[in-house]
Amino acid sequence: MRFQGRVVIVTGAARGIGAVTAEAFAHEGARVAALDLDGPGVDAVVKRLRETGVDILGFGADAAAPAEIRGVVDAVLERWQRVDVLVNNAGGFAAIRATEDITDEEWASILRSNLTTAFVCSRAVLPAMKRQRAGRIVNVASVVARGGAVRVTSHYAAAKAGVVGFTRHLALEVGPHGITVNAVAPGTTATERVKALRTPDESRELAQTIPVRRLGEPMEIAEAILFLASDAASFVNGATLDVNGGQVMA
Ligand SMILES: NC(=O)c1ccc[n+]([C@@H]2O[C@H](COP(=O)([O-])OP(=O)(O)OC[C@H]3O[C@@H](n4cnc5c(N)ncnc54)[C@H](O)[C@@H]3O)[C@@H](O)[C@H]2O)c1
Protein backbone atom coordinates (compact mmCIF):
# COMPACT_ATOMS: atom_id res chain seq x y z
CA MET A 1 0.00 0.00 0.00
CA ARG A 2 2.26 2.78 -1.31
CA PHE A 3 -0.23 5.59 -0.65
CA GLN A 4 -1.83 4.52 2.64
CA GLY A 5 -3.65 7.56 4.09
CA ARG A 6 -2.24 9.98 1.51
CA VAL A 7 -4.59 12.55 0.03
CA VAL A 8 -4.61 12.59 -3.75
CA ILE A 9 -6.49 14.93 -6.11
CA VAL A 10 -6.99 13.69 -9.67
CA THR A 11 -8.43 16.00 -12.34
CA GLY A 12 -10.29 14.65 -15.37
CA ALA A 13 -11.23 11.62 -13.28
CA ALA A 14 -14.63 10.77 -14.80
CA ARG A 15 -13.18 8.44 -17.43
CA GLY A 16 -10.11 7.32 -19.34
CA ILE A 17 -6.66 7.64 -17.80
CA GLY A 18 -7.94 9.83 -14.95
CA ALA A 19 -10.56 7.34 -13.75
CA VAL A 20 -8.08 4.45 -13.87
CA THR A 21 -5.48 6.58 -12.03
CA ALA A 22 -7.95 7.53 -9.27
CA GLU A 23 -8.81 3.86 -8.81
CA ALA A 24 -5.14 2.81 -8.79
CA PHE A 25 -4.34 5.34 -6.03
CA ALA A 26 -7.38 4.13 -4.06
CA HIS A 27 -6.20 0.51 -4.34
CA GLU A 28 -2.89 1.62 -2.84
CA GLY A 29 -4.65 3.06 0.21
CA ALA A 30 -5.05 6.72 -0.82
CA ARG A 31 -7.91 9.01 0.08
CA VAL A 32 -8.99 10.37 -3.28
CA ALA A 33 -10.63 13.57 -4.52
CA ALA A 34 -11.87 12.96 -8.07
CA LEU A 35 -12.86 15.98 -10.13
CA ASP A 36 -14.14 16.44 -13.64
CA LEU A 37 -16.26 18.80 -15.73
CA ASP A 38 -18.55 15.80 -16.17
CA GLY A 39 -20.35 15.76 -12.80
CA PRO A 40 -22.50 12.64 -13.40
CA GLY A 41 -19.42 10.81 -14.75
CA VAL A 42 -17.41 11.59 -11.65
CA ASP A 43 -20.39 10.64 -9.43
CA ALA A 44 -20.42 7.19 -11.06
CA VAL A 45 -16.69 6.71 -10.35
CA VAL A 46 -17.17 7.86 -6.75
CA LYS A 47 -20.15 5.54 -6.22
CA ARG A 48 -18.28 2.53 -7.62
CA LEU A 49 -15.18 3.13 -5.48
CA ARG A 50 -17.11 4.05 -2.33
CA GLU A 51 -18.91 0.69 -2.55
CA THR A 52 -15.51 -0.99 -2.26
CA GLY A 53 -14.73 1.01 0.91
CA VAL A 54 -12.63 3.81 -0.61
CA ASP A 55 -12.58 7.17 1.21
CA ILE A 56 -13.39 9.39 -1.76
CA LEU A 57 -14.85 12.81 -2.58
CA GLY A 58 -16.20 13.73 -6.03
CA PHE A 59 -16.48 17.17 -7.58
CA GLY A 60 -18.18 18.27 -10.78
CA ALA A 61 -15.83 21.20 -11.40
CA ASP A 62 -13.86 22.99 -14.09
CA ALA A 63 -10.15 22.56 -13.40
CA ALA A 64 -9.41 25.87 -15.18
CA ALA A 65 -11.88 27.90 -13.09
CA PRO A 66 -9.99 29.42 -10.13
CA ALA A 67 -12.98 29.96 -7.82
CA GLU A 68 -14.29 26.42 -8.36
CA ILE A 69 -10.86 24.93 -7.72
CA ARG A 70 -10.33 27.01 -4.58
CA GLY A 71 -13.64 25.55 -3.38
CA VAL A 72 -12.51 22.00 -4.17
CA VAL A 73 -9.18 22.43 -2.35
CA ASP A 74 -10.92 24.00 0.66
CA ALA A 75 -13.32 21.04 0.81
CA VAL A 76 -10.43 18.56 0.58
CA LEU A 77 -8.53 20.36 3.37
CA GLU A 78 -11.64 20.50 5.52
CA ARG A 79 -12.18 16.75 5.12
CA TRP A 80 -8.57 15.48 5.31
CA GLN A 81 -6.45 18.51 6.43
CA ARG A 82 -3.78 17.91 3.77
CA VAL A 83 -3.03 17.41 0.08
CA ASP A 84 -0.16 15.04 -0.70
CA VAL A 85 -0.53 14.54 -4.45
CA LEU A 86 -2.09 16.50 -7.31
CA VAL A 87 -2.46 14.79 -10.70
CA ASN A 88 -3.18 17.31 -13.45
CA ASN A 89 -4.74 14.91 -15.95
CA ALA A 90 -7.67 16.94 -17.33
CA GLY A 91 -7.38 17.65 -21.03
CA GLY A 92 -7.48 16.00 -24.42
CA PHE A 93 -8.84 17.09 -27.80
CA ALA A 94 -11.81 15.98 -29.84
CA ALA A 95 -10.83 16.32 -33.51
CA ILE A 96 -7.73 16.22 -35.68
CA ARG A 97 -7.76 19.23 -38.00
CA ALA A 98 -5.49 21.43 -40.07
CA THR A 99 -4.20 24.56 -38.38
CA GLU A 100 -5.99 26.90 -40.79
CA ASP A 101 -9.29 25.27 -39.74
CA ILE A 102 -8.79 25.91 -36.01
CA THR A 103 -11.03 28.72 -34.77
CA ASP A 104 -9.88 31.23 -32.16
CA GLU A 105 -12.40 29.71 -29.73
CA GLU A 106 -11.08 26.17 -30.21
CA TRP A 107 -7.46 27.33 -29.81
CA ALA A 108 -8.35 29.05 -26.52
CA SER A 109 -10.41 26.12 -25.32
CA ILE A 110 -7.66 23.53 -25.95
CA LEU A 111 -5.02 25.66 -24.21
CA ARG A 112 -7.43 26.17 -21.34
CA SER A 113 -8.32 22.52 -20.78
CA ASN A 114 -4.79 21.12 -21.27
CA LEU A 115 -2.51 23.85 -19.87
CA THR A 116 -4.45 26.40 -17.80
CA THR A 117 -5.94 23.54 -15.76
CA ALA A 118 -2.45 22.51 -14.62
CA PHE A 119 -1.63 26.08 -13.58
CA VAL A 120 -4.91 26.75 -11.78
CA CYS A 121 -4.92 23.48 -9.82
CA SER A 122 -1.20 23.63 -8.96
CA ARG A 123 -1.53 27.21 -7.71
CA ALA A 124 -4.44 26.16 -5.52
CA VAL A 125 -2.60 23.30 -3.76
CA LEU A 126 0.82 24.96 -3.37
CA PRO A 127 0.05 26.85 -0.12
CA ALA A 128 -0.99 23.59 1.61
CA MET A 129 1.98 21.65 0.18
CA LYS A 130 4.36 24.40 1.29
CA ARG A 131 2.89 24.34 4.81
CA GLN A 132 3.39 20.56 4.87
CA ARG A 133 6.89 20.99 3.38
CA ALA A 134 5.98 18.04 1.17
CA GLY A 135 3.97 17.38 -1.95
CA ARG A 136 3.93 15.78 -5.35
CA ILE A 137 2.52 17.26 -8.54
CA VAL A 138 2.28 15.02 -11.61
CA ASN A 139 1.21 16.61 -14.89
CA VAL A 140 -0.05 14.65 -17.87
CA ALA A 141 1.67 15.87 -21.04
CA SER A 142 1.75 13.89 -24.29
CA VAL A 143 4.04 12.20 -26.77
CA VAL A 144 3.19 15.07 -29.16
CA ALA A 145 5.21 17.41 -26.93
CA ARG A 146 8.27 15.14 -27.19
CA GLY A 147 8.94 14.77 -30.90
CA GLY A 148 7.46 15.29 -34.33
CA ALA A 149 6.55 11.73 -35.24
CA VAL A 150 2.92 11.73 -34.10
CA ARG A 151 0.59 13.91 -36.18
CA VAL A 152 -2.40 15.21 -34.23
CA THR A 153 -3.26 18.88 -34.09
CA SER A 154 -1.20 22.01 -33.45
CA HIS A 155 -3.16 23.59 -30.60
CA TYR A 156 -2.95 20.38 -28.59
CA ALA A 157 0.79 20.00 -29.32
CA ALA A 158 1.38 23.60 -28.23
CA ALA A 159 -0.60 23.12 -25.01
CA LYS A 160 1.24 19.91 -24.09
CA ALA A 161 4.65 21.48 -24.84
CA GLY A 162 3.48 24.18 -22.42
CA VAL A 163 2.79 21.50 -19.82
CA VAL A 164 6.38 20.23 -20.14
CA GLY A 165 7.76 23.78 -19.74
CA PHE A 166 5.44 24.49 -16.81
CA THR A 167 6.58 21.22 -15.17
CA ARG A 168 10.26 22.14 -15.42
CA HIS A 169 9.84 25.67 -14.15
CA LEU A 170 7.55 24.78 -11.26
CA ALA A 171 9.97 22.00 -10.25
CA LEU A 172 12.77 24.56 -10.08
CA GLU A 173 10.63 26.97 -8.12
CA VAL A 174 9.08 24.72 -5.46
CA GLY A 175 11.79 22.05 -5.07
CA PRO A 176 13.25 23.93 -2.06
CA HIS A 177 9.86 23.51 -0.32
CA GLY A 178 9.96 19.71 -0.47
CA ILE A 179 7.62 19.56 -3.45
CA THR A 180 8.46 17.66 -6.64
CA VAL A 181 6.83 18.36 -9.99
CA ASN A 182 7.08 15.88 -12.84
CA ALA A 183 5.18 14.90 -15.96
CA VAL A 184 4.18 11.74 -17.74
CA ALA A 185 4.04 11.93 -21.54
CA PRO A 186 1.71 9.15 -22.69
CA GLY A 187 1.83 7.76 -26.18
CA THR A 188 -1.39 6.85 -27.93
CA THR A 189 -3.48 5.14 -25.25
CA ALA A 190 -6.68 3.23 -25.91
CA THR A 191 -9.24 5.33 -24.05
CA GLU A 192 -12.77 5.71 -25.44
CA ARG A 193 -11.99 9.29 -26.56
CA VAL A 194 -8.90 8.23 -28.50
CA LYS A 195 -10.56 5.15 -30.02
CA ALA A 196 -13.27 7.47 -31.38
CA LEU A 197 -10.67 9.63 -33.18
CA ARG A 198 -9.75 6.88 -35.66
CA THR A 199 -11.35 3.91 -37.40
CA PRO A 200 -10.22 0.47 -36.09
CA ASP A 201 -8.12 0.11 -39.27
CA GLU A 202 -6.45 3.47 -38.67
CA SER A 203 -5.72 2.48 -35.06
CA ARG A 204 -4.17 -0.81 -36.24
CA GLU A 205 -2.05 1.10 -38.76
CA LEU A 206 -0.95 3.51 -36.04
CA ALA A 207 -0.01 0.57 -33.81
CA GLN A 208 2.36 -0.66 -36.54
CA THR A 209 4.38 2.57 -36.18
CA ILE A 210 5.00 1.84 -32.48
CA PRO A 211 7.95 -0.46 -31.68
CA VAL A 212 5.82 -2.61 -29.31
CA ARG A 213 3.12 -2.81 -32.07
CA ARG A 214 0.16 -1.80 -29.92
CA LEU A 215 -1.46 1.20 -28.26
CA GLY A 216 -0.99 1.84 -24.55
CA GLU A 217 -3.52 0.85 -21.90
CA PRO A 218 -4.75 3.48 -19.38
CA MET A 219 -3.33 1.41 -16.49
CA GLU A 220 0.15 1.62 -18.03
CA ILE A 221 -0.05 5.41 -17.83
CA ALA A 222 -1.48 5.26 -14.29
CA GLU A 223 1.48 3.10 -13.19
CA ALA A 224 3.92 5.81 -14.30
CA ILE A 225 1.88 8.52 -12.56
CA LEU A 226 1.85 6.50 -9.32
CA PHE A 227 5.61 5.97 -9.56
CA LEU A 228 6.28 9.72 -9.87
CA ALA A 229 3.92 10.40 -6.94
CA SER A 230 5.53 7.72 -4.75
CA ASP A 231 8.41 7.74 -2.27
CA ALA A 232 10.44 5.77 -4.82
CA ALA A 233 10.65 8.92 -6.98
CA SER A 234 11.87 11.20 -4.16
CA PHE A 235 14.88 12.48 -6.19
CA VAL A 236 13.03 12.78 -9.51
CA ASN A 237 12.10 16.41 -10.10
CA GLY A 238 11.30 18.34 -13.29
CA ALA A 239 11.35 15.16 -15.38
CA THR A 240 9.02 14.13 -18.17
CA LEU A 241 8.66 10.36 -18.27
CA ASP A 242 7.90 8.96 -21.75
CA VAL A 243 5.40 6.09 -21.65
CA ASN A 244 4.82 5.37 -25.31
CA GLY A 245 6.05 1.92 -26.32
CA GLY A 246 9.01 3.59 -28.04
CA GLN A 247 6.80 5.62 -30.42
CA VAL A 248 8.96 8.70 -29.82
CA MET A 249 12.31 8.59 -28.02
CA ALA A 250 13.11 12.08 -26.76
N1 LIG B 1 -5.35 8.75 -24.48
C1 LIG B 1 -4.25 9.14 -25.10
O1 LIG B 1 -3.84 8.60 -26.15
C2 LIG B 1 -3.43 10.25 -24.54
C3 LIG B 1 -2.14 10.45 -25.05
C4 LIG B 1 -1.37 11.49 -24.55
C5 LIG B 1 -1.88 12.30 -23.55
N2 LIG B 1 -3.13 12.09 -23.08
C6 LIG B 1 -3.63 12.99 -22.04
O2 LIG B 1 -4.09 12.23 -20.96
C7 LIG B 1 -5.17 12.91 -20.31
C8 LIG B 1 -6.38 11.99 -20.25
O3 LIG B 1 -6.72 11.59 -21.57
P1 LIG B 1 -7.88 10.53 -21.85
O4 LIG B 1 -7.59 9.92 -23.16
O5 LIG B 1 -8.09 9.69 -20.65
O6 LIG B 1 -9.10 11.54 -22.08
P2 LIG B 1 -10.65 11.44 -21.65
O7 LIG B 1 -11.37 12.37 -22.55
O8 LIG B 1 -11.09 10.02 -21.55
O9 LIG B 1 -10.64 12.05 -20.18
C9 LIG B 1 -10.32 13.40 -19.95
C10 LIG B 1 -11.26 13.93 -18.90
O10 LIG B 1 -10.85 15.29 -18.61
C11 LIG B 1 -12.02 16.02 -18.37
N3 LIG B 1 -11.75 17.44 -18.53
C12 LIG B 1 -11.39 18.10 -19.66
N4 LIG B 1 -11.27 19.42 -19.40
C13 LIG B 1 -11.55 19.59 -18.09
C14 LIG B 1 -11.62 20.71 -17.23
N5 LIG B 1 -11.39 21.95 -17.68
N6 LIG B 1 -11.92 20.51 -15.94
C15 LIG B 1 -12.19 19.27 -15.46
N7 LIG B 1 -12.17 18.18 -16.23
C16 LIG B 1 -11.86 18.33 -17.52
C17 LIG B 1 -13.03 15.50 -19.37
O11 LIG B 1 -14.37 15.80 -19.00
C18 LIG B 1 -12.72 14.00 -19.35
O12 LIG B 1 -13.54 13.29 -18.45
C19 LIG B 1 -5.42 14.18 -21.14
O13 LIG B 1 -4.71 15.26 -20.56
C20 LIG B 1 -4.83 13.81 -22.49
O14 LIG B 1 -4.45 14.95 -23.24
C21 LIG B 1 -3.92 11.08 -23.54
The ligand as an SDF file (V2000), in Angstrom:
LIG
                    3D

 44 48  0  0  0  0  0  0  0  0999 V2000
   -5.3510    8.7450  -24.4840 N   0  0  0  0  0  0  0  0  0  0  0  0
   -4.2480    9.1380  -25.0980 C   0  0  0  0  0  0  0  0  0  0  0  0
   -3.8420    8.5970  -26.1510 O   0  0  0  0  0  0  0  0  0  0  0  0
   -3.4280   10.2550  -24.5390 C   0  0  0  0  0  0  0  0  0  0  0  0
   -2.1390   10.4550  -25.0480 C   0  0  0  0  0  0  0  0  0  0  0  0
   -1.3720   11.4950  -24.5460 C   0  0  0  0  0  0  0  0  0  0  0  0
   -1.8790   12.3050  -23.5460 C   0  0  0  0  0  0  0  0  0  0  0  0
   -3.1320   12.0940  -23.0830 N   0  0  0  0  0  0  0  0  0  0  0  0
   -3.6260   12.9940  -22.0400 C   0  0  0  0  0  0  0  0  0  0  0  0
   -4.0910   12.2310  -20.9580 O   0  0  0  0  0  0  0  0  0  0  0  0
   -5.1700   12.9140  -20.3140 C   0  0  0  0  0  0  0  0  0  0  0  0
   -6.3790   11.9890  -20.2460 C   0  0  0  0  0  0  0  0  0  0  0  0
   -6.7220   11.5880  -21.5680 O   0  0  0  0  0  0  0  0  0  0  0  0
   -7.8780   10.5280  -21.8500 P   0  0  0  0  0  0  0  0  0  0  0  0
   -7.5890    9.9180  -23.1550 O   0  0  0  0  0  0  0  0  0  0  0  0
   -8.0920    9.6910  -20.6510 O   0  0  0  0  0  0  0  0  0  0  0  0
   -9.1030   11.5390  -22.0780 O   0  0  0  0  0  0  0  0  0  0  0  0
  -10.6490   11.4380  -21.6540 P   0  0  0  0  0  0  0  0  0  0  0  0
  -11.3690   12.3670  -22.5550 O   0  0  0  0  0  0  0  0  0  0  0  0
  -11.0880   10.0240  -21.5540 O   0  0  0  0  0  0  0  0  0  0  0  0
  -10.6390   12.0480  -20.1770 O   0  0  0  0  0  0  0  0  0  0  0  0
  -10.3240   13.3970  -19.9550 C   0  0  0  0  0  0  0  0  0  0  0  0
  -11.2580   13.9330  -18.8980 C   0  0  0  0  0  0  0  0  0  0  0  0
  -10.8480   15.2890  -18.6120 O   0  0  0  0  0  0  0  0  0  0  0  0
  -12.0210   16.0210  -18.3660 C   0  0  0  0  0  0  0  0  0  0  0  0
  -11.7510   17.4440  -18.5260 N   0  0  0  0  0  0  0  0  0  0  0  0
  -11.3930   18.1030  -19.6580 C   0  0  0  0  0  0  0  0  0  0  0  0
  -11.2710   19.4180  -19.3990 N   0  0  0  0  0  0  0  0  0  0  0  0
  -11.5530   19.5850  -18.0910 C   0  0  0  0  0  0  0  0  0  0  0  0
  -11.6160   20.7050  -17.2300 C   0  0  0  0  0  0  0  0  0  0  0  0
  -11.3890   21.9460  -17.6810 N   0  0  0  0  0  0  0  0  0  0  0  0
  -11.9210   20.5130  -15.9380 N   0  0  0  0  0  0  0  0  0  0  0  0
  -12.1920   19.2730  -15.4630 C   0  0  0  0  0  0  0  0  0  0  0  0
  -12.1650   18.1770  -16.2270 N   0  0  0  0  0  0  0  0  0  0  0  0
  -11.8560   18.3330  -17.5250 C   0  0  0  0  0  0  0  0  0  0  0  0
  -13.0310   15.4960  -19.3680 C   0  0  0  0  0  0  0  0  0  0  0  0
  -14.3660   15.8000  -18.9960 O   0  0  0  0  0  0  0  0  0  0  0  0
  -12.7250   14.0050  -19.3490 C   0  0  0  0  0  0  0  0  0  0  0  0
  -13.5450   13.2920  -18.4500 O   0  0  0  0  0  0  0  0  0  0  0  0
   -5.4190   14.1850  -21.1420 C   0  0  0  0  0  0  0  0  0  0  0  0
   -4.7090   15.2630  -20.5640 O   0  0  0  0  0  0  0  0  0  0  0  0
   -4.8300   13.8140  -22.4860 C   0  0  0  0  0  0  0  0  0  0  0  0
   -4.4500   14.9480  -23.2390 O   0  0  0  0  0  0  0  0  0  0  0  0
   -3.9170   11.0800  -23.5440 C   0  0  0  0  0  0  0  0  0  0  0  0
  1  2  1  0
  2  3  2  0
  2  4  1  0
  4  5  1  0
  4 44  2  0
  5  6  2  0
  6  7  1  0
  7  8  2  0
  8  9  1  0
  8 44  1  0
  9 10  1  0
  9 42  1  0
 10 11  1  0
 11 12  1  0
 11 40  1  0
 12 13  1  0
 13 14  1  0
 14 15  2  0
 14 16  1  0
 14 17  1  0
 17 18  1  0
 18 19  2  0
 18 20  1  0
 18 21  1  0
 21 22  1  0
 22 23  1  0
 23 24  1  0
 23 38  1  0
 24 25  1  0
 25 26  1  0
 25 36  1  0
 26 27  1  0
 26 35  1  0
 27 28  2  0
 28 29  1  0
 29 30  1  0
 29 35  2  0
 30 31  1  0
 30 32  2  0
 32 33  1  0
 33 34  2  0
 34 35  1  0
 36 37  1  0
 36 38  1  0
 38 39  1  0
 40 41  1  0
 40 42  1  0
 42 43  1  0
M  CHG  2   8   1  16  -1
M  END
$$$$
